[in-house]
Amino acid sequence: ISAKFEKMVGFDNFSQFMEREIETQFANSVQPVIQKLTELQDQMTTQKNSLEKAVSHSDPKAVVAMVRDVGVSFGHALSFVLEGVVSAKEGRQTLEEELIAFHDFHKSRGTYDERDLLPSEEFENLKGYVDYFRDELRCASFDFRLNGGAQFRRLMWEVEVFVRFAEVCEEVKKRDIIQARGVAMQVVGWRDVVVKILNKEAHLKMKARIRYVGERLKFFFKSQKEAVVEFMSSIRGSADEKLYSVLYAEHVEQLKNNPMVKEMVFDTFDKVVDRQFDSFVSLFQNTLCATFNNPWLFLKRSESGAGGPKNEDIEDVYLPTFDDIKTRVHDEMQTGANVEQTINRWIADVPEEHEKLEDAVDKCSAILIQTFKFIRSQIADQAGLFGESFFKLPMLRRLEEDMCKIELHGHHVQQHQKQQEQHEAELQETIAALDDVSACVQKLKQFAASFGSKKTSTTDAFSPPARRSGRQS
């Protein structure tokens, strides 16, 4: 056999040829396998990144920080809702719907009797009170569904009307006059008698009115939570998107999709409102105590400070000169003195004689009613100011601080610790599987690079010899 055909004969040559052929065929067909493994590698990499985020997010410290950030954004958004936003439609109510919901809430809780929630005994039920607003007062915004700041403004008008219905209806009895005028180290005058009776007959009535104002404010703020969430949801993609924080859209997803976050933020908000309600009632009642302990000073100050805008054209207003200021100060001081003189004249007209007790009762009743009229008018005028300064503004200022103090409850901590342990176990399994797949992909790519494009450098032992073209010379 010639040397040319020696490589084509024998088992050893055949086995070498088959090894090279198998390697070549495998290298050419390994690409689909590499593609499938690469897709699996990408999926496992995505799963690994997701589990790493889940581990970090399930850390109790990270959860607390996230909940606090959501709460702070919620508090900021509440300020915008109170300023008035058109996009927030959740929780809009007419005045009638608002009062019905308020009464139903307290009926279900049993906190107040229905009579305590009506301004006067002349109103048989809530329907009569509502009809009074619609038909007699003709409230312009009565039938409009409102929320946010517009609803707050209407509420303050309603509670002012409620306070103005306060009356000292009971007649002063002779026994009360005699009982109030006792003896002491100093002479107990008619001034003292009027103050005692005023405290007995009027003070508690005004306290009940102020508590109603506080309950209405508390109910209003607690009903704005869903409107705030809707406002935060509507920012993304709106024309005003650039005017607000980009975090609102991110944080509102946590409020809507994470029940635990929503529960903790809403509970903290409710606690802040409850605390501000107690502070509002306490501050307002302190004002009432000071007022009824010395009503004469209150009347003197209210009259001396009553120099409001006169009925004159705005063009006639000018900056006062120093002489004008001195004249105004004198006139205001004189007005206070005149009020005090009037009070002294009222007191002096009350007879001292025992046989004129009937006349004394009538005059004390007149002083009582007139004094209470002034006090009620001043407090009703200032109800909106107190609602702003004692409730809304302090609550908004301290809301962010309270949101930053949110802590997880014990069962929430345990729950997130268990979730974190589960995510960590899944992450370790995913990392191990990903390493195996990555090693397989790397080896297959190396094999394909080594043998895929490799060509046989020698003539195959069992391949037929190449035919010569053309005739031999």
C-alpha positions as CSV (number, residue, x, y, z in Angstrom):
1,I,0.0,0.0,0.0
2,S,1.3,3.3,-0.9
3,A,2.0,5.9,1.7
4,K,-0.8,8.0,0.3
5,F,-3.4,5.5,1.5
6,E,-1.8,4.3,4.7
7,K,-3.7,6.9,6.8
8,M,-7.0,5.6,5.5
9,V,-6.6,2.1,6.7
10,G,-6.7,0.7,10.2
11,F,-8.8,1.1,13.4
12,D,-6.6,3.7,15.0
13,N,-7.0,6.0,12.0
14,F,-10.7,5.4,12.0
15,S,-11.1,6.2,15.8
16,Q,-9.1,9.4,15.3
17,F,-11.3,10.5,12.5
18,M,-14.5,9.8,14.5
19,E,-13.2,11.8,17.5
20,R,-12.5,14.8,15.3
21,E,-15.9,14.4,13.5
22,I,-17.8,14.2,16.8
23,E,-16.0,17.2,18.2
24,T,-16.8,19.2,15.1
25,Q,-20.5,18.2,15.0
26,F,-20.9,19.0,18.7
27,A,-19.2,22.4,18.4
28,N,-21.5,23.3,15.4
29,S,-24.7,22.3,17.3
30,V,-23.9,23.7,20.7
31,Q,-25.1,27.2,19.9
32,P,-28.8,26.6,20.7
33,V,-27.8,25.1,24.1
34,I,-25.7,28.2,24.8
35,Q,-28.6,30.5,23.9
36,K,-31.0,28.6,26.3
37,L,-28.5,28.7,29.1
38,T,-27.8,32.4,28.5
39,E,-31.5,33.2,28.7
40,L,-31.7,31.1,32.0
41,Q,-28.7,33.0,33.2
42,D,-30.4,36.4,32.6
43,Q,-33.6,35.2,34.3
44,M,-31.6,34.1,37.4
45,T,-29.7,37.3,37.4
46,T,-32.9,39.3,37.4
47,Q,-34.3,37.0,40.2
48,K,-31.1,37.6,42.2
49,N,-31.4,41.4,41.9
50,S,-35.0,41.2,42.9
51,L,-34.2,39.1,46.0
52,E,-31.4,41.4,47.0
53,K,-33.9,44.3,46.9
54,A,-36.4,42.2,48.9
55,V,-33.7,41.4,51.5
56,S,-32.9,45.1,51.9
57,H,-36.5,46.2,51.9
58,S,-37.5,43.6,54.4
59,D,-34.9,44.8,56.9
60,P,-36.9,46.4,59.8
61,K,-34.7,49.4,59.8
62,A,-35.2,50.0,56.1
63,V,-38.9,49.4,56.4
64,V,-39.1,52.1,59.2
65,A,-37.2,54.6,57.1
66,M,-39.5,53.9,54.1
67,V,-42.7,54.3,56.2
68,R,-41.4,57.5,57.6
69,D,-40.6,58.9,54.2
70,V,-44.1,58.0,53.0
71,G,-45.7,59.7,56.1
72,V,-43.7,62.9,55.5
73,S,-44.9,63.0,51.9
74,F,-48.5,62.4,53.0
75,G,-48.2,65.3,55.5
76,H,-46.8,67.6,52.8
77,A,-49.6,66.6,50.3
78,L,-52.2,67.4,53.0
79,S,-51.1,71.0,52.9
80,F,-51.7,71.2,49.1
81,V,-55.1,69.6,49.5
82,L,-56.1,72.2,52.1
83,E,-54.9,74.9,49.8
84,G,-57.4,73.6,47.2
85,V,-56.8,71.2,44.4
86,V,-59.2,70.5,41.6
87,S,-57.9,66.9,40.8
88,A,-58.9,65.5,44.3
89,K,-62.5,64.2,44.0
90,E,-62.4,61.6,46.7
91,G,-64.5,62.4,49.8
92,R,-66.4,65.4,48.3
93,Q,-69.6,66.1,50.2
94,T,-72.4,68.6,50.3
95,L,-73.0,70.2,53.7
96,E,-76.0,68.0,54.2
97,E,-74.0,64.8,53.5
98,E,-71.3,66.0,55.8
99,L,-73.6,66.6,58.7
100,I,-75.4,63.3,58.2
101,A,-72.0,61.5,58.1
102,F,-70.9,63.3,61.3
103,H,-74.1,62.5,63.2
104,D,-74.1,58.8,62.0
105,F,-70.5,58.5,63.1
106,H,-71.2,59.6,66.7
107,K,-74.4,57.6,66.8
108,S,-72.5,54.5,65.9
109,R,-69.9,55.3,68.6
110,G,-72.5,56.4,71.2
111,T,-70.3,59.3,72.1
112,Y,-73.0,62.0,71.9
113,D,-76.7,62.2,72.0
114,E,-78.4,63.6,69.0
115,R,-79.7,66.6,71.0
116,D,-76.0,67.5,71.9
117,L,-75.2,67.7,68.2
118,L,-78.0,70.2,67.4
119,P,-77.6,73.9,68.2
120,S,-81.0,74.5,69.7
121,E,-83.9,72.6,71.2
122,E,-86.2,74.2,68.6
123,F,-84.7,71.9,66.0
124,E,-86.5,68.6,66.4
125,N,-83.9,66.7,64.4
126,L,-81.0,67.1,62.0
127,K,-83.4,67.6,59.0
128,G,-84.6,70.8,60.6
129,Y,-81.1,72.1,61.1
130,V,-80.2,71.2,57.5
131,D,-83.4,72.9,56.2
132,Y,-82.4,76.0,58.1
133,F,-79.1,76.3,56.3
134,R,-80.8,75.6,52.9
135,D,-83.9,77.7,53.2
136,E,-83.2,80.5,55.6
137,L,-79.5,81.1,55.7
138,R,-79.3,80.2,52.0
139,C,-75.7,78.9,52.2
140,A,-74.1,79.5,48.8
141,S,-72.0,76.4,48.9
142,F,-74.7,74.2,50.6
143,D,-75.3,71.9,47.6
144,F,-71.8,71.8,46.2
145,R,-69.7,68.7,46.8
146,L,-66.4,70.0,48.3
147,N,-63.3,68.7,50.0
148,G,-60.0,70.1,51.2
149,G,-59.7,73.8,52.0
150,A,-63.1,74.8,50.5
151,Q,-64.9,72.3,52.8
152,F,-62.9,73.6,55.7
153,R,-64.0,77.1,55.0
154,R,-67.6,76.0,54.9
155,L,-67.2,74.0,58.1
156,M,-66.0,77.0,60.0
157,W,-69.0,79.0,58.8
158,E,-71.3,76.2,60.0
159,V,-69.7,76.0,63.5
160,E,-69.9,79.8,63.8
161,V,-73.7,79.5,63.3
162,F,-73.8,76.6,65.8
163,V,-72.0,78.7,68.5
164,R,-74.3,81.7,67.9
165,F,-77.3,79.6,68.8
166,A,-76.1,79.4,72.4
167,E,-78.6,81.0,74.8
168,V,-79.1,81.3,78.5
169,C,-82.7,80.1,78.4
170,E,-83.3,79.3,82.1
171,E,-84.6,82.1,84.2
172,V,-82.5,83.2,87.2
173,K,-84.2,82.0,90.3
174,K,-84.5,83.9,93.6
175,R,-82.7,81.1,95.4
176,D,-79.7,81.5,93.1
177,I,-79.5,85.2,93.7
178,I,-79.7,84.8,97.4
179,Q,-77.3,81.8,97.4
180,A,-74.7,83.6,95.3
181,R,-74.6,86.6,97.5
182,G,-72.9,85.2,100.6
183,V,-70.4,86.7,102.9
184,A,-66.6,86.8,102.8
185,M,-63.6,88.8,104.1
186,Q,-64.7,91.4,101.7
187,V,-68.1,92.5,100.7
188,V,-69.7,90.2,98.0
189,G,-71.2,92.7,95.5
190,W,-73.5,92.3,92.7
191,R,-70.5,92.0,90.3
192,D,-69.6,88.8,92.1
193,V,-73.1,87.5,92.0
194,V,-73.4,88.1,88.2
195,V,-70.1,86.3,87.7
196,K,-71.2,83.3,89.7
197,I,-74.5,83.0,88.0
198,L,-72.9,83.5,84.6
199,N,-70.5,80.7,85.3
200,K,-73.3,78.4,86.4
201,E,-75.7,79.1,83.6
202,A,-73.5,80.0,80.6
203,H,-70.0,78.6,81.0
204,L,-70.9,74.9,80.5
205,K,-73.1,75.8,77.5
206,M,-70.2,77.5,75.8
207,K,-67.9,74.6,76.7
208,A,-70.3,72.2,74.9
209,R,-70.3,74.5,71.9
210,I,-66.5,74.6,71.7
211,R,-66.3,70.8,72.0
212,Y,-68.7,70.5,69.1
213,V,-66.4,72.8,67.1
214,G,-63.4,70.5,68.0
215,E,-65.3,67.3,67.0
216,R,-66.3,68.8,63.7
217,L,-62.7,69.8,63.0
218,K,-61.4,66.3,64.0
219,F,-64.0,64.6,61.8
220,F,-63.1,66.8,58.9
221,F,-59.4,66.1,59.0
222,K,-59.8,62.4,59.4
223,S,-62.1,62.3,56.3
224,Q,-59.4,63.9,54.1
225,K,-57.0,60.9,54.1
226,E,-58.4,59.4,50.9
227,A,-58.5,62.8,49.2
228,V,-54.8,63.2,49.9
229,V,-54.0,59.7,48.5
230,E,-56.0,60.5,45.3
231,F,-54.1,63.8,44.9
232,M,-50.8,62.1,45.2
233,S,-51.9,59.5,42.6
234,S,-53.0,62.1,40.1
235,I,-49.7,64.0,40.0
236,R,-47.9,61.7,37.6
237,G,-48.6,62.7,34.0
238,S,-50.6,65.8,34.9
239,A,-49.9,69.3,33.8
240,D,-48.7,70.2,37.3
241,E,-46.4,67.3,37.6
242,K,-43.3,69.5,37.8
243,L,-44.7,71.6,40.6
244,Y,-44.6,68.8,43.2
245,S,-42.1,66.4,44.5
246,V,-41.3,63.3,42.3
247,L,-41.5,61.2,45.5
248,Y,-45.3,61.6,45.7
249,A,-45.9,59.1,42.9
250,E,-43.5,56.6,44.4
251,H,-44.7,56.9,47.9
252,V,-48.4,56.7,47.0
253,E,-47.8,53.3,45.5
254,Q,-46.7,52.1,48.9
255,L,-49.8,53.6,50.4
256,K,-52.1,51.9,47.9
257,N,-50.3,48.5,47.6
258,N,-48.8,47.9,51.1
259,P,-51.6,47.6,53.7
260,M,-49.0,47.8,56.6
261,V,-47.7,51.2,55.4
262,K,-51.1,52.6,54.9
263,E,-52.2,51.4,58.3
264,M,-49.2,52.9,60.1
265,V,-49.4,56.3,58.3
266,F,-53.1,56.6,58.8
267,D,-52.9,55.6,62.4
268,T,-50.2,58.1,63.1
269,F,-52.2,60.8,61.3
270,D,-55.3,60.0,63.4
271,K,-53.3,60.1,66.6
272,V,-52.0,63.6,65.6
273,V,-55.5,64.8,65.0
274,D,-56.8,63.3,68.3
275,R,-54.0,65.0,70.2
276,Q,-54.6,68.3,68.5
277,F,-58.3,68.0,69.3
278,D,-57.5,67.7,73.0
279,S,-55.1,70.6,72.8
280,F,-57.7,72.7,70.9
281,V,-60.4,72.0,73.5
282,S,-58.0,72.6,76.4
283,L,-56.8,76.0,75.0
284,F,-60.3,77.1,74.1
285,Q,-61.6,76.1,77.5
286,N,-58.8,78.0,79.2
287,T,-59.9,81.1,77.2
288,L,-63.5,80.5,78.4
289,C,-62.4,80.1,82.0
290,A,-60.5,83.4,81.9
291,T,-63.5,85.1,80.1
292,F,-66.2,84.0,82.6
293,N,-64.0,84.6,85.6
294,N,-63.6,88.3,84.6
295,P,-66.2,89.0,81.9
296,W,-66.0,92.8,82.5
297,L,-62.4,92.9,81.4
298,F,-63.3,90.8,78.3
299,L,-66.1,93.2,77.4
300,K,-63.9,96.2,77.9
301,R,-61.2,94.8,75.6
302,S,-63.7,93.7,73.0
303,E,-65.3,97.1,72.9
304,S,-62.0,99.1,72.9
305,G,-60.7,96.9,70.1
306,A,-63.8,97.2,68.0
307,G,-62.5,100.0,65.8
308,G,-62.8,98.1,62.6
309,P,-63.2,99.5,59.1
310,K,-65.7,102.3,58.9
311,N,-68.2,102.7,56.1
312,E,-66.1,104.9,54.0
313,D,-64.6,104.8,50.5
314,I,-61.2,103.2,50.1
315,E,-59.9,106.3,48.4
316,D,-60.4,108.2,51.7
317,V,-58.0,106.0,53.6
318,Y,-54.6,107.5,54.3
319,L,-51.6,106.8,56.6
320,P,-52.2,108.4,60.0
321,T,-50.0,111.2,61.3
322,F,-48.6,111.1,64.8
323,D,-51.5,113.4,66.0
324,D,-54.0,111.0,64.4
325,I,-52.4,108.1,66.3
326,K,-52.6,110.0,69.6
327,T,-56.2,110.8,69.0
328,R,-57.0,107.2,68.1
329,V,-55.3,105.9,71.3
330,H,-57.3,108.4,73.4
331,D,-60.6,107.4,71.7
332,E,-60.0,103.7,72.2
333,M,-59.1,104.2,75.9
334,Q,-62.2,106.4,76.3
335,T,-64.3,103.7,74.7
336,G,-63.0,101.2,77.2
337,A,-63.7,103.6,80.0
338,N,-67.2,104.2,78.7
339,V,-67.9,100.4,78.7
340,E,-66.7,100.2,82.3
341,Q,-68.9,103.1,83.3
342,T,-71.9,101.4,81.6
343,I,-71.2,98.2,83.5
344,N,-70.8,100.1,86.8
345,R,-74.2,101.8,86.1
346,W,-75.8,98.5,85.5
347,I,-74.5,97.1,88.7
348,A,-75.5,100.3,90.7
349,D,-79.0,100.0,89.4
350,V,-79.5,96.6,91.1
351,P,-81.3,97.3,94.4
352,E,-79.7,96.3,97.7
353,E,-82.9,96.2,99.7
354,H,-84.2,92.8,100.6
355,E,-87.8,93.7,99.9
356,K,-86.8,94.5,96.3
357,L,-85.6,91.1,95.5
358,E,-87.9,90.7,92.6
359,D,-86.5,93.8,91.0
360,A,-82.9,92.6,91.7
361,V,-83.6,89.3,90.0
362,D,-84.9,91.0,86.9
363,K,-81.9,93.3,86.7
364,C,-79.4,90.5,87.3
365,S,-81.1,88.5,84.6
366,A,-80.8,91.4,82.2
367,I,-77.1,91.9,83.0
368,L,-76.5,88.2,82.6
369,I,-78.2,88.0,79.2
370,Q,-76.5,91.2,77.9
371,T,-73.1,90.0,79.2
372,F,-73.5,86.6,77.7
373,K,-74.6,88.2,74.4
374,F,-71.3,90.0,74.2
375,I,-69.3,87.0,75.1
376,R,-71.1,84.7,72.7
377,S,-70.7,87.2,69.8
378,Q,-67.0,87.6,70.4
379,I,-66.3,83.9,70.7
380,A,-68.4,83.1,67.6
381,D,-66.5,85.8,65.7
382,Q,-63.2,84.2,66.7
383,A,-64.2,80.6,66.1
384,G,-62.5,80.6,62.7
385,L,-59.4,82.2,64.1
386,F,-59.2,79.6,66.9
387,G,-59.8,76.8,64.4
388,E,-56.8,78.0,62.4
389,S,-54.4,78.9,65.2
390,F,-55.3,76.2,67.8
391,F,-56.0,73.3,65.4
392,K,-55.0,73.4,61.8
393,L,-51.7,75.3,61.9
394,P,-50.2,73.4,64.9
395,M,-51.3,70.1,63.5
396,L,-49.7,70.7,60.1
397,R,-46.5,72.0,61.8
398,R,-46.1,68.9,64.0
399,L,-47.4,66.3,61.6
400,E,-44.1,65.8,59.9
401,E,-42.3,65.5,63.2
402,D,-44.7,62.7,64.3
403,M,-44.4,60.9,61.0
404,C,-40.6,60.9,61.5
405,K,-41.1,59.1,64.8
406,I,-43.1,56.1,63.4
407,E,-41.9,52.8,64.8
408,L,-42.8,49.3,63.8
409,H,-45.0,47.3,66.1
410,G,-43.6,44.1,67.6
411,H,-45.5,41.8,65.3
412,H,-44.5,43.8,62.3
413,V,-40.8,43.5,63.3
414,Q,-41.1,39.7,63.7
415,Q,-43.0,39.5,60.4
416,H,-40.3,41.4,58.5
417,Q,-37.5,39.5,60.1
418,K,-39.0,36.2,59.0
419,Q,-39.5,37.6,55.5
420,Q,-35.9,38.7,55.5
421,E,-34.6,35.3,56.5
422,Q,-36.7,33.6,53.8
423,H,-35.5,36.0,51.1
424,E,-31.9,35.5,52.2
425,A,-32.3,31.7,52.0
426,E,-33.8,32.1,48.5
427,L,-31.0,34.5,47.5
428,Q,-28.3,32.0,48.5
429,E,-30.0,29.2,46.5
430,T,-30.3,31.5,43.5
431,I,-26.7,32.6,43.7
432,A,-25.5,29.0,43.8
433,A,-27.6,28.0,40.9
434,L,-26.5,31.1,39.0
435,D,-22.9,30.2,39.5
436,D,-23.4,26.7,38.1
437,V,-25.2,28.0,35.1
438,S,-22.6,30.7,34.5
439,A,-19.8,28.1,34.7
440,C,-21.6,25.9,32.1
441,V,-22.1,28.9,29.8
442,Q,-18.5,29.8,30.1
443,K,-17.2,26.3,29.3
444,L,-19.5,25.8,26.4
445,K,-18.5,29.1,24.9
446,Q,-14.8,28.2,25.3
447,F,-15.5,24.8,23.6
448,A,-17.4,26.4,20.7
449,A,-14.6,28.9,20.2
450,S,-12.0,26.1,20.2
451,F,-13.7,23.7,17.9
452,G,-16.6,25.5,16.2
453,S,-14.5,27.1,13.5
454,K,-11.8,24.4,13.5
455,K,-11.1,22.8,10.1
456,T,-9.6,19.5,9.5
457,S,-6.0,20.1,8.5
458,T,-5.5,16.6,7.0
459,T,-7.5,14.8,4.4
460,D,-10.1,12.5,6.1
461,A,-9.1,9.0,6.1
462,F,-12.3,7.6,4.7
463,S,-13.3,10.5,2.5
464,P,-13.0,9.7,-1.2
465,P,-9.9,11.3,-2.9
466,A,-10.5,14.5,-4.7
467,R,-11.1,14.1,-8.4
468,R,-8.7,15.8,-10.8
469,S,-10.2,18.2,-13.3
470,G,-9.1,18.2,-16.9
471,R,-7.2,15.7,-19.0
472,Q,-3.8,14.5,-18.0
473,S,-1.1,15.7,-20.2
